Amino acid sequence: MLNQQKVTLIIPFFNEEKSLSEVISTIPIFVDFIILVDDGSTDKSVLVAKDNIDSRSEAKSKTYIGSLKEIECLCDEINLYNDGTQYIIIQHSTNLGKGAGVKSGYQIAKLLNTSCIATMDGDGQMCPKELEQICMPVINGQADYTKGNRLSHPNFNQIIPFVRLIGIYVLAFFTRVCSGYHFIEDAQSGFTAIHLSTLKKIDISAIYNKYGYVNDVLVRLSVLNSRVIEVPITPIYKKERVSKMNVLLVIPKISFLMAKMFFWKQRYLKSNRG
């Protein structure tokens, strides 16, 4: 708990057997629920997750494993079990996309009734020690939604690969135009936290399933006049790691998504004014 408020952490992953061990072992102890979403991995990611949960957990902790529907049916039982960190592993039968993983986590987190719901990738490119600074503005009532900003780091241009930087700049521009959050610098960061009351106002099922889900969420937050804050985080890139994201393919797809979301926003605002 943070300031007497419960925290849920969602970690979507796809074929991350090399990084999951370190990610899980370094999650701060204040996290009450850890939701690991396996998005159809074909490697040993799930086994690695289970092994690390077993070694990290205290005897009073409990792990739940199943599909989204199976876990939803267990939520009453999960809520009753209040001692120790609770681990939930949701397994997608096929690879649906990073956004789909976060959506599954959000659906469960909404039923757990924790005040703050955070997301962190399973690829080891986010520092778990920085989770508290991501969550605190939401916990303290300063923000409805926070997201990490890698560009705030003094050496970001030496750490983040040039091609990725181009993608961050281009997609941040389109996201600023579409959402109206003109201060956003790092729209693509998946290191986020949202308040439960705000999450309940969003149509989770309608969120984009792929990498552009973070941009989609920002536009949906903007129509609710949600308070969004960017939080400084440390960019982490490992040379030996090959990214699953092809920036040259992702930029046009997310740009097109932002164009669609722009018109969706206009229709939404018009219908709610009427």
C-alpha positions as CSV (number, residue, x, y, z in Angstrom):
1,M,0.0,0.0,0.0
2,L,1.0,3.6,-0.5
3,N,-0.5,6.2,1.9
4,Q,-3.0,3.6,3.0
5,Q,-4.2,3.0,-0.6
6,K,-3.9,-0.2,-2.4
7,V,-2.0,-0.5,-5.6
8,T,-2.3,-2.9,-8.6
9,L,0.5,-3.3,-11.1
10,I,-0.2,-4.7,-14.6
11,I,2.7,-6.3,-16.5
12,P,1.8,-7.4,-20.1
13,F,4.4,-9.6,-21.8
14,F,5.1,-11.6,-25.0
15,N,8.1,-13.8,-25.2
16,E,10.1,-12.1,-22.4
17,E,11.7,-15.2,-20.8
18,K,15.1,-13.3,-20.6
19,S,13.8,-10.3,-18.8
20,L,10.8,-11.3,-16.7
21,S,12.9,-12.8,-13.9
22,E,14.5,-9.4,-13.2
23,V,11.3,-7.5,-13.6
24,I,9.3,-9.6,-11.1
25,S,12.1,-9.8,-8.6
26,T,12.5,-6.0,-8.4
27,I,8.8,-5.0,-8.0
28,P,8.5,-2.8,-4.9
29,I,6.9,-4.4,-1.9
30,F,4.1,-1.8,-1.6
31,V,2.3,-3.4,-4.6
32,D,-0.8,-5.3,-3.4
33,F,-1.9,-7.0,-6.7
34,I,0.5,-8.0,-9.5
35,I,-1.3,-8.9,-12.7
36,L,0.9,-10.6,-15.3
37,V,-0.7,-10.9,-18.7
38,D,0.8,-13.4,-21.0
39,D,-0.2,-12.3,-24.5
40,G,0.2,-15.7,-26.2
41,S,3.9,-16.3,-25.6
42,T,5.6,-19.2,-27.4
43,D,8.7,-19.3,-25.2
44,K,9.1,-20.1,-21.5
45,S,7.9,-16.7,-20.3
46,V,5.0,-18.2,-18.2
47,L,7.3,-20.7,-16.5
48,V,9.8,-18.0,-15.7
49,A,7.0,-15.9,-14.2
50,K,5.7,-18.8,-12.1
51,D,9.1,-19.7,-10.8
52,N,9.9,-16.1,-9.8
53,I,6.5,-15.7,-8.1
54,D,7.1,-18.9,-6.1
55,S,10.6,-17.7,-5.0
56,R,9.4,-14.2,-4.2
57,S,6.1,-15.0,-2.5
58,E,5.6,-15.5,1.2
59,A,3.7,-18.5,2.3
60,K,0.6,-16.4,2.8
61,S,0.7,-15.0,-0.7
62,K,-1.5,-16.6,-3.3
63,T,-1.3,-17.0,-7.1
64,Y,-4.3,-17.2,-9.5
65,I,-3.8,-18.5,-13.1
66,G,-6.3,-18.6,-15.9
67,S,-8.0,-16.9,-18.8
68,L,-9.6,-13.5,-18.4
69,K,-13.0,-15.0,-17.9
70,E,-11.8,-17.5,-15.4
71,I,-10.0,-14.8,-13.4
72,E,-13.1,-12.6,-13.5
73,C,-15.1,-15.3,-11.9
74,L,-12.5,-15.6,-9.1
75,C,-12.4,-11.8,-8.3
76,D,-14.8,-12.1,-5.3
77,E,-12.5,-14.7,-3.8
78,I,-9.4,-12.7,-4.6
79,N,-10.9,-9.6,-2.9
80,L,-11.5,-11.6,0.3
81,Y,-7.9,-12.8,0.5
82,N,-6.3,-9.7,2.0
83,D,-2.9,-11.1,3.4
84,G,0.2,-10.7,1.3
85,T,0.8,-9.8,-2.3
86,Q,-1.6,-11.5,-4.7
87,Y,-0.4,-12.6,-8.1
88,I,-2.7,-13.1,-11.0
89,I,-1.5,-14.6,-14.3
90,I,-3.9,-14.1,-17.3
91,Q,-3.1,-16.1,-20.4
92,H,-4.2,-15.2,-23.9
93,S,-4.4,-18.2,-26.2
94,T,-3.0,-16.1,-29.1
95,N,-0.9,-13.0,-29.4
96,L,-3.4,-10.1,-29.5
97,G,-1.1,-7.1,-29.0
98,K,0.3,-5.1,-26.1
99,G,-2.8,-3.0,-25.8
100,A,-4.9,-6.1,-25.5
101,G,-2.7,-7.3,-22.6
102,V,-3.2,-4.0,-20.8
103,K,-6.9,-4.1,-21.4
104,S,-7.2,-7.6,-19.8
105,G,-5.2,-6.3,-16.8
106,Y,-7.5,-3.2,-16.6
107,Q,-10.6,-5.4,-16.7
108,I,-9.4,-7.4,-13.6
109,A,-8.0,-4.4,-11.8
110,K,-11.4,-2.6,-12.0
111,L,-12.9,-5.5,-10.1
112,L,-10.2,-5.5,-7.5
113,N,-11.2,-2.0,-6.4
114,T,-7.6,-0.7,-5.8
115,S,-7.2,3.0,-5.8
116,C,-4.2,3.1,-8.2
117,I,-3.7,0.9,-11.2
118,A,-0.2,1.0,-12.7
119,T,1.2,-0.5,-15.9
120,M,4.8,-1.5,-16.6
121,D,6.3,-3.5,-19.5
122,G,7.8,-6.9,-19.0
123,D,10.8,-6.2,-21.2
124,G,13.0,-4.8,-18.5
125,Q,13.1,-1.3,-20.1
126,M,11.5,0.4,-17.1
127,C,13.0,0.8,-13.6
128,P,10.6,-0.7,-11.0
129,K,12.2,1.6,-8.4
130,E,10.5,4.5,-10.2
131,L,7.1,2.9,-9.8
132,E,6.4,4.9,-6.6
133,Q,7.0,8.3,-8.3
134,I,4.6,7.2,-11.1
135,C,1.9,6.3,-8.6
136,M,2.2,9.1,-6.0
137,P,0.4,11.9,-8.0
138,V,-2.6,9.5,-8.4
139,I,-2.5,8.4,-4.8
140,N,-2.2,12.0,-3.6
141,G,-5.0,13.3,-5.8
142,Q,-2.8,15.5,-7.9
143,A,-3.6,13.6,-11.1
144,D,-6.1,11.2,-12.6
145,Y,-3.4,9.6,-14.9
146,T,0.4,9.7,-14.9
147,K,2.8,8.5,-17.6
148,G,6.6,8.2,-17.6
149,N,8.6,10.7,-19.7
150,R,11.9,9.3,-20.9
151,L,12.9,12.6,-22.6
152,S,13.2,14.3,-19.2
153,H,16.4,12.3,-18.6
154,P,19.5,14.5,-19.2
155,N,21.1,11.8,-21.4
156,F,18.0,10.5,-23.2
157,N,19.4,11.2,-26.7
158,Q,22.5,9.1,-25.9
159,I,20.4,6.2,-24.5
160,I,17.4,6.0,-26.8
161,P,18.2,4.8,-30.3
162,F,17.8,7.5,-33.0
163,V,15.1,5.7,-34.9
164,R,13.1,5.2,-31.7
165,L,13.5,8.9,-30.9
166,I,12.1,9.9,-34.3
167,G,9.1,7.7,-33.6
168,I,8.6,9.3,-30.1
169,Y,8.8,12.8,-31.5
170,V,6.4,12.2,-34.5
171,L,3.8,10.3,-32.5
172,A,3.9,12.8,-29.6
173,F,3.1,15.5,-32.1
174,F,0.0,13.8,-33.4
175,T,-1.1,12.8,-29.9
176,R,-0.8,16.4,-28.7
177,V,-2.9,17.6,-31.6
178,C,-5.6,15.0,-31.1
179,S,-5.7,14.9,-27.3
180,G,-5.2,18.6,-26.5
181,Y,-2.6,17.7,-23.9
182,H,0.0,20.0,-25.5
183,F,2.7,19.3,-22.8
184,I,3.0,15.6,-23.7
185,E,6.6,14.8,-24.7
186,D,6.7,11.0,-24.5
187,A,3.3,9.7,-25.6
188,Q,4.6,6.1,-26.2
189,S,5.7,5.3,-22.7
190,G,3.8,2.4,-21.2
191,F,4.9,3.2,-17.6
192,T,1.6,4.7,-16.3
193,A,-0.8,4.9,-13.4
194,I,-4.5,5.7,-13.4
195,H,-7.0,6.2,-10.6
196,L,-9.8,3.6,-10.3
197,S,-12.5,6.3,-10.6
198,T,-11.1,7.4,-13.9
199,L,-10.6,3.9,-15.3
200,K,-14.2,3.2,-14.6
201,K,-15.2,6.0,-16.9
202,I,-13.3,4.6,-19.9
203,D,-14.7,2.0,-22.3
204,I,-11.8,-0.5,-21.8
205,S,-13.0,-2.9,-24.5
206,A,-12.8,-0.1,-27.1
207,I,-9.1,0.7,-26.5
208,Y,-6.7,-0.1,-29.4
209,N,-5.1,-3.6,-29.1
210,K,-1.7,-2.8,-30.4
211,Y,1.2,-0.4,-29.5
212,G,-1.0,2.7,-30.1
213,Y,-3.1,1.9,-27.0
214,V,-1.3,4.6,-25.0
215,N,-2.2,7.2,-27.5
216,D,-5.8,6.0,-27.6
217,V,-6.0,6.2,-23.8
218,L,-4.8,9.8,-23.8
219,V,-7.5,10.9,-26.2
220,R,-10.2,9.1,-24.2
221,L,-8.9,10.8,-21.1
222,S,-9.1,14.2,-22.8
223,V,-12.8,14.0,-23.5
224,L,-13.3,13.4,-19.7
225,N,-11.1,16.4,-18.9
226,S,-8.9,14.2,-16.9
227,R,-5.8,15.6,-15.2
228,V,-2.7,14.1,-16.8
229,I,0.9,14.5,-15.6
230,E,4.2,13.3,-17.1
231,V,6.7,11.9,-14.6
232,P,10.4,11.8,-15.2
233,I,11.7,8.3,-15.7
234,T,15.0,6.7,-16.7
235,P,15.2,5.3,-20.3
236,I,16.7,1.8,-20.4
237,Y,17.8,0.2,-23.6
238,K,19.9,-3.0,-23.8
239,K,22.1,-3.4,-26.9
240,E,21.6,-7.2,-27.0
241,R,17.9,-6.9,-27.0
242,V,16.0,-6.8,-30.3
243,S,12.9,-4.7,-30.2
244,K,9.6,-6.3,-31.3
245,M,8.4,-2.9,-32.6
246,N,9.2,-1.8,-36.1
247,V,9.1,2.0,-35.8
248,L,8.7,2.5,-39.6
249,L,5.6,0.4,-39.6
250,V,4.2,1.6,-36.3
251,I,4.4,5.4,-37.1
252,P,1.9,5.3,-40.0
253,K,-0.4,2.9,-38.1
254,I,-0.6,5.0,-35.0
255,S,-0.8,8.3,-37.0
256,F,-3.9,6.8,-38.8
257,L,-5.3,5.8,-35.4
258,M,-4.9,9.4,-34.1
259,A,-6.7,10.7,-37.2
260,K,-9.6,8.3,-36.4
261,M,-9.5,9.2,-32.7
262,F,-9.6,12.9,-33.6
263,F,-12.9,12.5,-35.4
264,W,-14.2,10.2,-32.7
265,K,-13.5,12.9,-30.2
266,Q,-15.3,15.5,-32.2
267,R,-18.4,13.2,-32.4
268,Y,-18.2,12.4,-28.7
269,L,-18.0,16.1,-27.7
270,K,-20.8,17.0,-30.1
271,S,-23.1,14.3,-28.8
272,N,-22.4,15.2,-25.2
273,R,-23.1,18.9,-25.8
274,G,-26.4,18.0,-27.2
